[in-house]
Amino acid sequence: MGIRQAQLLVEDIAFVVKHADIDFRKAAKFEQDLLVESKVVELKKASLVFHQRLVDHQGDCYCEATVVVACISLSRMRPRAIPLNIVQEFDSAR
């Protein structure tokens, strides 16, 4: 995606985790190669919901999570609407 954290900070925008529901399914080994799969499943005015999975190269799932992320104004530490260009980035990735 073409969204840069440094640019968001300049624009007084941050994304924070509001809620996470995590299911640890299988133990992984130290330095084991795992892949993170992440998909936006819901997009609202000031928040989005990700479904994420941690899998190995054979597709075995080690961890699965639903994560709610809120968009905030850094200076006010209050929710704000997700900027249109970011909404478009997430929409095109779905």
N, C-alpha and C positions, 0 to 999 in steps of 0.2 A: 504494500500500500504506500501511497505517496504522502503520508502524514508524518511530519517530523516533530518530535517532542520539543526541541528547542524553539521552533516556531510557535507551537501552542503556548509555551510559557511567555513568549514575547506578547502574544495576543491575550494574555490573562486567562488562559483556558487550561484546565486540567481534567483528567478522568480519574475517578477514585472508585475503589471497590466498595459497593454498598452492602452486598450480601454474597456469600459463597456457600454452596451446598456441595460438599466433596465426598465422594465414595472411593476409598482406597480399596482396590480389589485384589492386588497381588504385589508382593514385595519385589523391588528391583535391587539389583546389585550395584555396588559403587562403581562408577564410571561405565555403566551399561549404556549403550546407545539406544535412546528412546526418541520417539517423534511426538510432537505436540500437534494435535489436530484441533483447530478452533473454528467455530462457525457462529455467525450472528443469527440467532433464532427469533429475536424480537427487537424492534427499533422504535423507540418512543421519542417524544420531543426533547427530553433531557436525560434519557438513559437508554441503555441497551443491554440485552441479555445474550451472553455467550454460552454455547455448549462446547466443552473442551474435553478431550481425551488424551491420555498419555499411553502410547502404544509402542510395541517393539516392531522390528522389521517383518515379523510373521503376522502381525495384526493383533497379537494378544494385548488386551487392555489391562493396564496397571492402575489407572486412576481415571475417574470420570467426574466432571464437575459442571455445575450450572452457576454462572457468575453474573451478577447484576452490577453494572458499572454506570456511575452517574457522571454527568458533565457538570463542572462547577466553574465559577469565577474565582480565580485564586485570591484576588484582593478582597473579595467579600466573603469567600468561603461559603457561598450559597449556590444552589442549583441554577443552571442557566441552560438555554436551548443549545442543542448541538448545532454548530454552524453548518449551513447548507452544503458546503464543499465536503465536509466530513461525512454527512449523511449520504451524499452521492457516492463517496468512496466505499462506504459500508454496503450500500444498495448494490453497487456493481460487483462486490465480492460475494454476494449471496447466490 
